[in-house]
Amino acid sequence: MINQRKEGLIRILVAIASGIIFYVWGWLILVLTVINLIFVLISGKKIKEFEGFCEEFSKEINTFIRYLIFTTDERPFPFKKIFKKVNK
């Protein structure tokens, strides 16, 4: 019971910290998407580095949402190592 409470509190902390990080990261993704769109319209090619960066963002957002809605216990980066001891 106590471990579930601790896990719930940790999810609140993760939501606040990750929410701030993903908010800033989301704006960066938006800027990169617009730049990539313009580049594609002009040259007909994608910028591969932007594609990889945006894919990582997508994976981390998915991990974040699944963790917050209790679908999984896998914590998003960088909280995997920080709160490792709570599960034991």
PyMOL Python script that loads the backbone (N, CA, C, O; Angstrom):
from pymol import cmd

cmd.read_pdbstr("""\
ATOM      1  N   MET A   1       0.827  -1.202   0.000  1.00  0.00           N
ATOM      2  CA  MET A   1       0.000   0.000   0.000  1.00  0.00           C
ATOM      3  C   MET A   1       0.863   1.255   0.000  1.00  0.00           C
ATOM      4  O   MET A   1       0.598   2.200  -0.742  1.00  0.00           O
ATOM      5  N   ILE A   2       1.908   1.257   0.846  1.00  0.00           N
ATOM      6  CA  ILE A   2       2.774   2.433   0.928  1.00  0.00           C
ATOM      7  C   ILE A   2       3.532   2.616  -0.383  1.00  0.00           C
ATOM      8  O   ILE A   2       3.701   3.743  -0.851  1.00  0.00           O
ATOM      9  N   ASN A   3       3.997   1.499  -0.987  1.00  0.00           N
ATOM     10  CA  ASN A   3       4.704   1.622  -2.262  1.00  0.00           C
ATOM     11  C   ASN A   3       3.814   2.203  -3.352  1.00  0.00           C
ATOM     12  O   ASN A   3       4.294   2.947  -4.207  1.00  0.00           O
ATOM     13  N   GLN A   4       2.528   1.877  -3.334  1.00  0.00           N
ATOM     14  CA  GLN A   4       1.608   2.440  -4.325  1.00  0.00           C
ATOM     15  C   GLN A   4       1.430   3.933  -4.106  1.00  0.00           C
ATOM     16  O   GLN A   4       1.330   4.696  -5.066  1.00  0.00           O
ATOM     17  N   ARG A   5       1.390   4.352  -2.852  1.00  0.00           N
ATOM     18  CA  ARG A   5       1.301   5.785  -2.574  1.00  0.00           C
ATOM     19  C   ARG A   5       2.552   6.503  -3.049  1.00  0.00           C
ATOM     20  O   ARG A   5       2.474   7.560  -3.674  1.00  0.00           O
ATOM     21  N   LYS A   6       3.712   5.918  -2.748  1.00  0.00           N
ATOM     22  CA  LYS A   6       4.970   6.523  -3.207  1.00  0.00           C
ATOM     23  C   LYS A   6       4.992   6.604  -4.726  1.00  0.00           C
ATOM     24  O   LYS A   6       5.405   7.614  -5.295  1.00  0.00           O
ATOM     25  N   GLU A   7       4.546   5.540  -5.377  1.00  0.00           N
ATOM     26  CA  GLU A   7       4.521   5.530  -6.840  1.00  0.00           C
ATOM     27  C   GLU A   7       3.576   6.604  -7.363  1.00  0.00           C
ATOM     28  O   GLU A   7       3.883   7.263  -8.356  1.00  0.00           O
ATOM     29  N   GLY A   8       2.447   6.786  -6.718  1.00  0.00           N
ATOM     30  CA  GLY A   8       1.517   7.844  -7.117  1.00  0.00           C
ATOM     31  C   GLY A   8       2.122   9.222  -6.971  1.00  0.00           C
ATOM     32  O   GLY A   8       1.955  10.072  -7.845  1.00  0.00           O
ATOM     33  N   LEU A   9       2.824   9.451  -5.876  1.00  0.00           N
ATOM     34  CA  LEU A   9       3.491  10.742  -5.667  1.00  0.00           C
ATOM     35  C   LEU A   9       4.610  10.957  -6.681  1.00  0.00           C
ATOM     36  O   LEU A   9       4.812  12.067  -7.172  1.00  0.00           O
ATOM     37  N   ILE A  10       5.323   9.897  -6.985  1.00  0.00           N
ATOM     38  CA  ILE A  10       6.390   9.996  -7.984  1.00  0.00           C
ATOM     39  C   ILE A  10       5.800  10.347  -9.342  1.00  0.00           C
ATOM     40  O   ILE A  10       6.393  11.126 -10.087  1.00  0.00           O
ATOM     41  N   ARG A  11       4.642   9.783  -9.675  1.00  0.00           N
ATOM     42  CA  ARG A  11       3.998  10.089 -10.956  1.00  0.00           C
ATOM     43  C   ARG A  11       3.612  11.565 -11.029  1.00  0.00           C
ATOM     44  O   ARG A  11       3.682  12.173 -12.097  1.00  0.00           O
ATOM     45  N   ILE A  12       3.209  12.139  -9.906  1.00  0.00           N
ATOM     46  CA  ILE A  12       2.894  13.566  -9.887  1.00  0.00           C
ATOM     47  C   ILE A  12       4.152  14.383 -10.170  1.00  0.00           C
ATOM     48  O   ILE A  12       4.118  15.311 -10.977  1.00  0.00           O
ATOM     49  N   LEU A  13       5.261  14.043  -9.512  1.00  0.00           N
ATOM     50  CA  LEU A  13       6.526  14.748  -9.742  1.00  0.00           C
ATOM     51  C   LEU A  13       6.999  14.584 -11.186  1.00  0.00           C
ATOM     52  O   LEU A  13       7.455  15.541 -11.812  1.00  0.00           O
ATOM     53  N   VAL A  14       6.887  13.373 -11.701  1.00  0.00           N
ATOM     54  CA  VAL A  14       7.283  13.112 -13.083  1.00  0.00           C
ATOM     55  C   VAL A  14       6.404  13.912 -14.042  1.00  0.00           C
ATOM     56  O   VAL A  14       6.900  14.451 -15.031  1.00  0.00           O
ATOM     57  N   ALA A  15       5.107  13.993 -13.760  1.00  0.00           N
ATOM     58  CA  ALA A  15       4.193  14.741 -14.623  1.00  0.00           C
ATOM     59  C   ALA A  15       4.563  16.217 -14.672  1.00  0.00           C
ATOM     60  O   ALA A  15       4.551  16.824 -15.743  1.00  0.00           O
ATOM     61  N   ILE A  16       4.888  16.791 -13.538  1.00  0.00           N
ATOM     62  CA  ILE A  16       5.248  18.213 -13.497  1.00  0.00           C
ATOM     63  C   ILE A  16       6.556  18.460 -14.239  1.00  0.00           C
ATOM     64  O   ILE A  16       6.624  19.317 -15.121  1.00  0.00           O
ATOM     65  N   ALA A  17       7.591  17.709 -13.881  1.00  0.00           N
ATOM     66  CA  ALA A  17       8.913  17.920 -14.485  1.00  0.00           C
ATOM     67  C   ALA A  17       8.904  17.579 -15.976  1.00  0.00           C
ATOM     68  O   ALA A  17       9.398  18.353 -16.795  1.00  0.00           O
ATOM     69  N   SER A  18       8.348  16.434 -16.321  1.00  0.00           N
ATOM     70  CA  SER A  18       8.322  16.033 -17.733  1.00  0.00           C
ATOM     71  C   SER A  18       7.409  16.939 -18.541  1.00  0.00           C
ATOM     72  O   SER A  18       7.686  17.224 -19.706  1.00  0.00           O
ATOM     73  N   GLY A  19       6.333  17.388 -17.934  1.00  0.00           N
ATOM     74  CA  GLY A  19       5.436  18.296 -18.634  1.00  0.00           C
ATOM     75  C   GLY A  19       6.136  19.567 -19.072  1.00  0.00           C
ATOM     76  O   GLY A  19       5.937  20.035 -20.193  1.00  0.00           O
ATOM     77  N   ILE A  20       6.946  20.121 -18.202  1.00  0.00           N
ATOM     78  CA  ILE A  20       7.713  21.324 -18.538  1.00  0.00           C
ATOM     79  C   ILE A  20       8.715  21.021 -19.654  1.00  0.00           C
ATOM     80  O   ILE A  20       8.844  21.782 -20.613  1.00  0.00           O
ATOM     81  N   ILE A  21       9.410  19.916 -19.511  1.00  0.00           N
ATOM     82  CA  ILE A  21      10.413  19.526 -20.520  1.00  0.00           C
ATOM     83  C   ILE A  21       9.747  19.296 -21.870  1.00  0.00           C
ATOM     84  O   ILE A  21      10.230  19.785 -22.891  1.00  0.00           O
ATOM     85  N   PHE A  22       8.637  18.553 -21.883  1.00  0.00           N
ATOM     86  CA  PHE A  22       7.961  18.239 -23.145  1.00  0.00           C
ATOM     87  C   PHE A  22       7.291  19.457 -23.755  1.00  0.00           C
ATOM     88  O   PHE A  22       7.135  19.517 -24.975  1.00  0.00           O
ATOM     89  N   TYR A  23       6.893  20.418 -22.956  1.00  0.00           N
ATOM     90  CA  TYR A  23       6.322  21.651 -23.487  1.00  0.00           C
ATOM     91  C   TYR A  23       7.367  22.395 -24.320  1.00  0.00           C
ATOM     92  O   TYR A  23       7.099  22.808 -25.448  1.00  0.00           O
ATOM     93  N   VAL A  24       8.560  22.559 -23.747  1.00  0.00           N
ATOM     94  CA  VAL A  24       9.650  23.237 -24.466  1.00  0.00           C
ATOM     95  C   VAL A  24      10.070  22.408 -25.681  1.00  0.00           C
ATOM     96  O   VAL A  24      10.259  22.938 -26.776  1.00  0.00           O
ATOM     97  N   TRP A  25      10.212  21.108 -25.469  1.00  0.00           N
ATOM     98  CA  TRP A  25      10.614  20.208 -26.540  1.00  0.00           C
ATOM     99  C   TRP A  25       9.582  20.233 -27.667  1.00  0.00           C
ATOM    100  O   TRP A  25       9.953  20.161 -28.839  1.00  0.00           O
ATOM    101  N   GLY A  26       8.297  20.334 -27.333  1.00  0.00           N
ATOM    102  CA  GLY A  26       7.237  20.388 -28.332  1.00  0.00           C
ATOM    103  C   GLY A  26       7.347  21.607 -29.233  1.00  0.00           C
ATOM    104  O   GLY A  26       7.127  21.519 -30.441  1.00  0.00           O
ATOM    105  N   TRP A  27       7.691  22.751 -28.637  1.00  0.00           N
ATOM    106  CA  TRP A  27       7.890  23.959 -29.446  1.00  0.00           C
ATOM    107  C   TRP A  27       9.073  23.793 -30.383  1.00  0.00           C
ATOM    108  O   TRP A  27       9.030  24.234 -31.531  1.00  0.00           O
ATOM    109  N   LEU A  28      10.129  23.156 -29.894  1.00  0.00           N
ATOM    110  CA  LEU A  28      11.292  22.897 -30.745  1.00  0.00           C
ATOM    111  C   LEU A  28      10.915  21.978 -31.904  1.00  0.00           C
ATOM    112  O   LEU A  28      11.341  22.198 -33.038  1.00  0.00           O
ATOM    113  N   ILE A  29      10.120  20.955 -31.620  1.00  0.00           N
ATOM    114  CA  ILE A  29       9.656  20.045 -32.668  1.00  0.00           C
ATOM    115  C   ILE A  29       8.828  20.795 -33.699  1.00  0.00           C
ATOM    116  O   ILE A  29       8.960  20.552 -34.899  1.00  0.00           O
ATOM    117  N   LEU A  30       7.980  21.702 -33.242  1.00  0.00           N
ATOM    118  CA  LEU A  30       7.166  22.505 -34.160  1.00  0.00           C
ATOM    119  C   LEU A  30       8.043  23.336 -35.092  1.00  0.00           C
ATOM    120  O   LEU A  30       7.789  23.395 -36.295  1.00  0.00           O
ATOM    121  N   VAL A  31       9.065  23.971 -34.547  1.00  0.00           N
ATOM    122  CA  VAL A  31       9.986  24.776 -35.362  1.00  0.00           C
ATOM    123  C   VAL A  31      10.723  23.887 -36.370  1.00  0.00           C
ATOM    124  O   VAL A  31      10.853  24.243 -37.542  1.00  0.00           O
ATOM    125  N   LEU A  32      11.200  22.732 -35.905  1.00  0.00           N
ATOM    126  CA  LEU A  32      11.911  21.816 -36.803  1.00  0.00           C
ATOM    127  C   LEU A  32      10.991  21.297 -37.903  1.00  0.00           C
ATOM    128  O   LEU A  32      11.422  21.114 -39.042  1.00  0.00           O
ATOM    129  N   THR A  33       9.731  21.062 -37.568  1.00  0.00           N
ATOM    130  CA  THR A  33       8.770  20.586 -38.561  1.00  0.00           C
ATOM    131  C   THR A  33       8.531  21.634 -39.647  1.00  0.00           C
ATOM    132  O   THR A  33       8.477  21.308 -40.832  1.00  0.00           O
ATOM    133  N   VAL A  34       8.392  22.877 -39.238  1.00  0.00           N
ATOM    134  CA  VAL A  34       8.190  23.962 -40.211  1.00  0.00           C
ATOM    135  C   VAL A  34       9.424  24.109 -41.100  1.00  0.00           C
ATOM    136  O   VAL A  34       9.306  24.258 -42.316  1.00  0.00           O
ATOM    137  N   ILE A  35      10.600  24.065 -40.490  1.00  0.00           N
ATOM    138  CA  ILE A  35      11.840  24.158 -41.280  1.00  0.00           C
ATOM    139  C   ILE A  35      11.931  22.998 -42.260  1.00  0.00           C
ATOM    140  O   ILE A  35      12.274  23.185 -43.428  1.00  0.00           O
ATOM    141  N   ASN A  36      11.621  21.791 -41.775  1.00  0.00           N
ATOM    142  CA  ASN A  36      11.680  20.608 -42.637  1.00  0.00           C
ATOM    143  C   ASN A  36      10.651  20.702 -43.760  1.00  0.00           C
ATOM    144  O   ASN A  36      10.943  20.320 -44.893  1.00  0.00           O
ATOM    145  N   LEU A  37       9.467  21.200 -43.467  1.00  0.00           N
ATOM    146  CA  LEU A  37       8.436  21.375 -44.487  1.00  0.00           C
ATOM    147  C   LEU A  37       8.895  22.337 -45.586  1.00  0.00           C
ATOM    148  O   LEU A  37       8.741  22.057 -46.774  1.00  0.00           O
ATOM    149  N   ILE A  38       9.451  23.453 -45.179  1.00  0.00           N
ATOM    150  CA  ILE A  38       9.962  24.425 -46.146  1.00  0.00           C
ATOM    151  C   ILE A  38      11.083  23.815 -46.979  1.00  0.00           C
ATOM    152  O   ILE A  38      11.139  24.005 -48.194  1.00  0.00           O
ATOM    153  N   PHE A  39      11.980  23.077 -46.314  1.00  0.00           N
ATOM    154  CA  PHE A  39      13.093  22.433 -47.007  1.00  0.00           C
ATOM    155  C   PHE A  39      12.583  21.411 -48.017  1.00  0.00           C
ATOM    156  O   PHE A  39      13.112  21.320 -49.125  1.00  0.00           O
ATOM    157  N   VAL A  40      11.558  20.638 -47.647  1.00  0.00           N
ATOM    158  CA  VAL A  40      10.988  19.642 -48.555  1.00  0.00           C
ATOM    159  C   VAL A  40      10.334  20.320 -49.755  1.00  0.00           C
ATOM    160  O   VAL A  40      10.470  19.857 -50.887  1.00  0.00           O
ATOM    161  N   LEU A  41       9.629  21.409 -49.504  1.00  0.00           N
ATOM    162  CA  LEU A  41       8.971  22.115 -50.611  1.00  0.00           C
ATOM    163  C   LEU A  41       9.978  22.708 -51.595  1.00  0.00           C
ATOM    164  O   LEU A  41       9.720  22.766 -52.798  1.00  0.00           O
ATOM    165  N   ILE A  42      11.120  23.146 -51.078  1.00  0.00           N
ATOM    166  CA  ILE A  42      12.128  23.759 -51.944  1.00  0.00           C
ATOM    167  C   ILE A  42      12.991  22.707 -52.640  1.00  0.00           C
ATOM    168  O   ILE A  42      13.185  22.766 -53.854  1.00  0.00           O
ATOM    169  N   SER A  43      13.508  21.744 -51.871  1.00  0.00           N
ATOM    170  CA  SER A  43      14.475  20.796 -52.429  1.00  0.00           C
ATOM    171  C   SER A  43      13.886  19.435 -52.790  1.00  0.00           C
ATOM    172  O   SER A  43      14.465  18.704 -53.594  1.00  0.00           O
ATOM    173  N   GLY A  44      12.742  19.090 -52.204  1.00  0.00           N
ATOM    174  CA  GLY A  44      12.159  17.775 -52.460  1.00  0.00           C
ATOM    175  C   GLY A  44      12.751  16.669 -51.613  1.00  0.00           C
ATOM    176  O   GLY A  44      12.463  15.495 -51.845  1.00  0.00           O
ATOM    177  N   LYS A  45      13.583  17.023 -50.625  1.00  0.00           N
ATOM    178  CA  LYS A  45      14.216  16.033 -49.739  1.00  0.00           C
ATOM    179  C   LYS A  45      13.961  16.400 -48.285  1.00  0.00           C
ATOM    180  O   LYS A  45      13.800  17.572 -47.944  1.00  0.00           O
ATOM    181  N   LYS A  46      13.927  15.360 -47.420  1.00  0.00           N
ATOM    182  CA  LYS A  46      13.780  15.578 -45.978  1.00  0.00           C
ATOM    183  C   LYS A  46      15.154  15.761 -45.339  1.00  0.00           C
ATOM    184  O   LYS A  46      16.169  15.318 -45.878  1.00  0.00           O
ATOM    185  N   ILE A  47      15.168  16.411 -44.203  1.00  0.00           N
ATOM    186  CA  ILE A  47      16.387  16.502 -43.403  1.00  0.00           C
ATOM    187  C   ILE A  47      16.370  15.315 -42.447  1.00  0.00           C
ATOM    188  O   ILE A  47      15.567  15.277 -41.515  1.00  0.00           O
ATOM    189  N   LYS A  48      17.243  14.357 -42.672  1.00  0.00           N
ATOM    190  CA  LYS A  48      17.249  13.092 -41.920  1.00  0.00           C
ATOM    191  C   LYS A  48      17.463  13.298 -40.424  1.00  0.00           C
ATOM    192  O   LYS A  48      16.872  12.582 -39.616  1.00  0.00           O
ATOM    193  N   GLU A  49      18.295  14.261 -40.042  1.00  0.00           N
ATOM    194  CA  GLU A  49      18.570  14.500 -38.629  1.00  0.00           C
ATOM    195  C   GLU A  49      17.312  14.947 -37.887  1.00  0.00           C
ATOM    196  O   GLU A  49      17.089  14.555 -36.741  1.00  0.00           O
ATOM    197  N   PHE A  50      16.500  15.761 -38.537  1.00  0.00           N
ATOM    198  CA  PHE A  50      15.248  16.217 -37.927  1.00  0.00           C
ATOM    199  C   PHE A  50      14.296  15.048 -37.739  1.00  0.00           C
ATOM    200  O   PHE A  50      13.590  14.964 -36.734  1.00  0.00           O
ATOM    201  N   GLU A  51      14.281  14.152 -38.707  1.00  0.00           N
ATOM    202  CA  GLU A  51      13.413  12.984 -38.651  1.00  0.00           C
ATOM    203  C   GLU A  51      13.733  12.127 -37.420  1.00  0.00           C
ATOM    204  O   GLU A  51      12.826  11.697 -36.707  1.00  0.00           O
ATOM    205  N   GLY A  52      15.012  11.883 -37.179  1.00  0.00           N
ATOM    206  CA  GLY A  52      15.435  11.091 -36.023  1.00  0.00           C
ATOM    207  C   GLY A  52      15.107  11.763 -34.711  1.00  0.00           C
ATOM    208  O   GLY A  52      14.665  11.111 -33.765  1.00  0.00           O
ATOM    209  N   PHE A  53      15.319  13.061 -34.651  1.00  0.00           N
ATOM    210  CA  PHE A  53      15.032  13.819 -33.433  1.00  0.00           C
ATOM    211  C   PHE A  53      13.540  13.789 -33.119  1.00  0.00           C
ATOM    212  O   PHE A  53      13.144  13.590 -31.970  1.00  0.00           O
ATOM    213  N   CYS A  54      12.720  13.987 -34.141  1.00  0.00           N
ATOM    214  CA  CYS A  54      11.265  13.983 -33.952  1.00  0.00           C
ATOM    215  C   CYS A  54      10.764  12.585 -33.569  1.00  0.00           C
ATOM    216  O   CYS A  54       9.807  12.457 -32.805  1.00  0.00           O
ATOM    217  N   GLU A  55      11.400  11.554 -34.091  1.00  0.00           N
ATOM    218  CA  GLU A  55      11.018  10.192 -33.733  1.00  0.00           C
ATOM    219  C   GLU A  55      11.304   9.922 -32.251  1.00  0.00           C
ATOM    220  O   GLU A  55      10.492   9.297 -31.568  1.00  0.00           O
ATOM    221  N   GLU A  56      12.436  10.383 -31.760  1.00  0.00           N
ATOM    222  CA  GLU A  56      12.750  10.229 -30.331  1.00  0.00           C
ATOM    223  C   GLU A  56      11.735  10.956 -29.464  1.00  0.00           C
ATOM    224  O   GLU A  56      11.325  10.446 -28.421  1.00  0.00           O
ATOM    225  N   PHE A  57      11.331  12.141 -29.889  1.00  0.00           N
ATOM    226  CA  PHE A  57      10.306  12.900 -29.174  1.00  0.00           C
ATOM    227  C   PHE A  57       9.012  12.089 -29.103  1.00  0.00           C
ATOM    228  O   PHE A  57       8.386  12.002 -28.046  1.00  0.00           O
ATOM    229  N   SER A  58       8.622  11.505 -30.214  1.00  0.00           N
ATOM    230  CA  SER A  58       7.403  10.711 -30.271  1.00  0.00           C
ATOM    231  C   SER A  58       7.470   9.516 -29.318  1.00  0.00           C
ATOM    232  O   SER A  58       6.498   9.226 -28.621  1.00  0.00           O
ATOM    233  N   LYS A  59       8.597   8.830 -29.285  1.00  0.00           N
ATOM    234  CA  LYS A  59       8.768   7.680 -28.395  1.00  0.00           C
ATOM    235  C   LYS A  59       8.693   8.098 -26.924  1.00  0.00           C
ATOM    236  O   LYS A  59       8.047   7.427 -26.119  1.00  0.00           O
ATOM    237  N   GLU A  60       9.346   9.191 -26.577  1.00  0.00           N
ATOM    238  CA  GLU A  60       9.348   9.642 -25.183  1.00  0.00           C
ATOM    239  C   GLU A  60       7.967  10.135 -24.747  1.00  0.00           C
ATOM    240  O   GLU A  60       7.559   9.898 -23.610  1.00  0.00           O
ATOM    241  N   ILE A  61       7.256  10.808 -25.625  1.00  0.00           N
ATOM    242  CA  ILE A  61       5.888  11.246 -25.301  1.00  0.00           C
ATOM    243  C   ILE A  61       5.009  10.022 -25.054  1.00  0.00           C
ATOM    244  O   ILE A  61       4.210  10.007 -24.118  1.00  0.00           O
ATOM    245  N   ASN A  62       5.157   9.004 -25.887  1.00  0.00           N
ATOM    246  CA  ASN A  62       4.386   7.778 -25.718  1.00  0.00           C
ATOM    247  C   ASN A  62       4.696   7.122 -24.370  1.00  0.00           C
ATOM    248  O   ASN A  62       3.776   6.714 -23.662  1.00  0.00           O
ATOM    249  N   THR A  63       5.955   7.016 -24.012  1.00  0.00           N
ATOM    250  CA  THR A  63       6.353   6.449 -22.723  1.00  0.00           C
ATOM    251  C   THR A  63       5.785   7.282 -21.577  1.00  0.00           C
ATOM    252  O   THR A  63       5.287   6.732 -20.595  1.00  0.00           O
ATOM    253  N   PHE A  64       5.858   8.601 -21.700  1.00  0.00           N
ATOM    254  CA  PHE A  64       5.358   9.525 -20.688  1.00  0.00           C
ATOM    255  C   PHE A  64       3.853   9.340 -20.461  1.00  0.00           C
ATOM    256  O   PHE A  64       3.408   9.232 -19.318  1.00  0.00           O
ATOM    257  N   ILE A  65       3.085   9.303 -21.525  1.00  0.00           N
ATOM    258  CA  ILE A  65       1.634   9.171 -21.402  1.00  0.00           C
ATOM    259  C   ILE A  65       1.258   7.806 -20.841  1.00  0.00           C
ATOM    260  O   ILE A  65       0.399   7.713 -19.965  1.00  0.00           O
ATOM    261  N   ARG A  66       1.883   6.758 -21.331  1.00  0.00           N
ATOM    262  CA  ARG A  66       1.591   5.407 -20.819  1.00  0.00           C
ATOM    263  C   ARG A  66       1.907   5.295 -19.342  1.00  0.00           C
ATOM    264  O   ARG A  66       1.188   4.620 -18.606  1.00  0.00           O
ATOM    265  N   TYR A  67       2.975   5.948 -18.893  1.00  0.00           N
ATOM    266  CA  TYR A  67       3.329   5.927 -17.477  1.00  0.00           C
ATOM    267  C   TYR A  67       2.310   6.693 -16.641  1.00  0.00           C
ATOM    268  O   TYR A  67       1.894   6.214 -15.587  1.00  0.00           O
ATOM    269  N   LEU A  68       1.908   7.861 -17.093  1.00  0.00           N
ATOM    270  CA  LEU A  68       0.985   8.691 -16.317  1.00  0.00           C
ATOM    271  C   LEU A  68      -0.412   8.095 -16.203  1.00  0.00           C
ATOM    272  O   LEU A  68      -1.095   8.335 -15.207  1.00  0.00           O
ATOM    273  N   ILE A  69      -0.851   7.332 -17.183  1.00  0.00           N
ATOM    274  CA  ILE A  69      -2.187   6.747 -17.103  1.00  0.00           C
ATOM    275  C   ILE A  69      -2.150   5.315 -16.556  1.00  0.00           C
ATOM    276  O   ILE A  69      -3.117   4.566 -16.695  1.00  0.00           O
ATOM    277  N   PHE A  70      -1.029   4.944 -15.934  1.00  0.00           N
ATOM    278  CA  PHE A  70      -0.861   3.669 -15.244  1.00  0.00           C
ATOM    279  C   PHE A  70      -0.944   2.461 -16.177  1.00  0.00           C
ATOM    280  O   PHE A  70      -1.290   1.368 -15.729  1.00  0.00           O
ATOM    281  N   THR A  71      -0.636   2.633 -17.448  1.00  0.00           N
ATOM    282  CA  THR A  71      -0.599   1.515 -18.385  1.00  0.00           C
ATOM    283  C   THR A  71       0.684   0.709 -18.206  1.00  0.00           C
ATOM    284  O   THR A  71       0.707  -0.503 -18.421  1.00  0.00           O
ATOM    285  N   THR A  72       1.742   1.396 -17.812  1.00  0.00           N
ATOM    286  CA  THR A  72       3.038   0.750 -17.612  1.00  0.00           C
ATOM    287  C   THR A  72       3.729   1.378 -16.409  1.00  0.00           C
ATOM    288  O   THR A  72       3.380   2.476 -15.975  1.00  0.00           O
ATOM    289  N   ASP A  73       4.709   0.664 -15.883  1.00  0.00           N
ATOM    290  CA  ASP A  73       5.519   1.202 -14.792  1.00  0.00           C
ATOM    291  C   ASP A  73       6.870   1.693 -15.283  1.00  0.00           C
ATOM    292  O   ASP A  73       7.711   2.099 -14.482  1.00  0.00           O
ATOM    293  N   GLU A  74       7.088   1.659 -16.605  1.00  0.00           N
ATOM    294  CA  GLU A  74       8.332   2.157 -17.179  1.00  0.00           C
ATOM    295  C   GLU A  74       8.320   3.681 -17.146  1.00  0.00           C
ATOM    296  O   GLU A  74       7.483   4.322 -17.781  1.00  0.00           O
ATOM    297  N   ARG A  75       9.256   4.248 -16.401  1.00  0.00           N
ATOM    298  CA  ARG A  75       9.305   5.706 -16.258  1.00  0.00           C
ATOM    299  C   ARG A  75       9.978   6.346 -17.471  1.00  0.00           C
ATOM    300  O   ARG A  75      10.875   5.760 -18.077  1.00  0.00           O
ATOM    301  N   PRO A  76       9.536   7.554 -17.817  1.00  0.00           N
ATOM    302  CA  PRO A  76      10.185   8.255 -18.927  1.00  0.00           C
ATOM    303  C   PRO A  76      11.569   8.753 -18.525  1.00  0.00           C
ATOM    304  O   PRO A  76      11.888   8.847 -17.340  1.00  0.00           O
ATOM    305  N   PHE A  77      12.382   9.068 -19.522  1.00  0.00           N
ATOM    306  CA  PHE A  77      13.710   9.631 -19.283  1.00  0.00           C
ATOM    307  C   PHE A  77      13.550  10.968 -18.569  1.00  0.00           C
ATOM    308  O   PHE A  77      12.631  11.714 -18.908  1.00  0.00           O
ATOM    309  N   PRO A  78      14.364  11.299 -17.635  1.00  0.00           N
ATOM    310  CA  PRO A  78      15.487  10.631 -16.988  1.00  0.00           C
ATOM    311  C   PRO A  78      15.102   9.966 -15.676  1.00  0.00           C
ATOM    312  O   PRO A  78      15.968   9.691 -14.845  1.00  0.00           O
ATOM    313  N   PHE A  79      13.838   9.710 -15.483  1.00  0.00           N
ATOM    314  CA  PHE A  79      13.349   9.221 -14.191  1.00  0.00           C
ATOM    315  C   PHE A  79      13.517   7.727 -13.998  1.00  0.00           C
ATOM    316  O   PHE A  79      13.206   7.212 -12.924  1.00  0.00           O
ATOM    317  N   LYS A  80      14.000   7.017 -15.004  1.00  0.00           N
ATOM    318  CA  LYS A  80      14.219   5.580 -14.879  1.00  0.00           C
ATOM    319  C   LYS A  80      15.219   5.268 -13.778  1.00  0.00           C
ATOM    320  O   LYS A  80      15.025   4.329 -13.006  1.00  0.00           O
ATOM    321  N   LYS A  81      16.275   6.044 -13.706  1.00  0.00           N
ATOM    322  CA  LYS A  81      17.330   5.792 -12.732  1.00  0.00           C
ATOM    323  C   LYS A  81      17.104   6.535 -11.421  1.00  0.00           C
ATOM    324  O   LYS A  81      17.501   6.046 -10.363  1.00  0.00           O
ATOM    325  N   ILE A  82      16.485   7.686 -11.469  1.00  0.00           N
ATOM    326  CA  ILE A  82      16.334   8.530 -10.278  1.00  0.00           C
ATOM    327  C   ILE A  82      15.502   7.837  -9.201  1.00  0.00           C
ATOM    328  O   ILE A  82      15.881   7.832  -8.029  1.00  0.00           O
ATOM    329  N   PHE A  83      14.372   7.253  -9.593  1.00  0.00           N
ATOM    330  CA  PHE A  83      13.462   6.656  -8.627  1.00  0.00           C
ATOM    331  C   PHE A  83      13.521   5.135  -8.638  1.00  0.00           C
ATOM    332  O   PHE A  83      12.520   4.476  -8.356  1.00  0.00           O
ATOM    333  N   LYS A  84      14.665   4.577  -8.955  1.00  0.00           N
ATOM    334  CA  LYS A  84      14.833   3.139  -9.078  1.00  0.00           C
ATOM    335  C   LYS A  84      14.552   2.404  -7.769  1.00  0.00           C
ATOM    336  O   LYS A  84      14.009   1.300  -7.791  1.00  0.00           O
ATOM    337  N   LYS A  85      14.910   2.993  -6.640  1.00  0.00           N
ATOM    338  CA  LYS A  85      14.813   2.326  -5.344  1.00  0.00           C
ATOM    339  C   LYS A  85      13.379   2.140  -4.870  1.00  0.00           C
ATOM    340  O   LYS A  85      13.143   1.278  -4.024  1.00  0.00           O
ATOM    341  N   VAL A  86      12.425   2.887  -5.360  1.00  0.00           N
ATOM    342  CA  VAL A  86      11.045   2.818  -4.877  1.00  0.00           C
ATOM    343  C   VAL A  86      10.414   1.475  -5.196  1.00  0.00           C
ATOM    344  O   VAL A  86       9.601   0.974  -4.418  1.00  0.00           O
ATOM    345  N   ASN A  87      10.774   0.885  -6.326  1.00  0.00           N
ATOM    346  CA  ASN A  87      10.187  -0.401  -6.713  1.00  0.00           C
ATOM    347  C   ASN A  87      10.664  -1.556  -5.852  1.00  0.00           C
ATOM    348  O   ASN A  87      10.020  -2.604  -5.821  1.00  0.00           O
ATOM    349  N   LYS A  88      11.763  -1.391  -5.164  1.00  0.00           N
ATOM    350  CA  LYS A  88      12.319  -2.499  -4.367  1.00  0.00           C
ATOM    351  C   LYS A  88      11.685  -2.583  -3.017  1.00  0.00           C
ATOM    352  O   LYS A  88      12.036  -3.456  -2.223  1.00  0.00           O
TER     353      LYS A  88
END
""", "prot")
cmd.dss("prot")
cmd.show_as("cartoon", "prot")
cmd.util.cbc("prot")
cmd.orient("prot")
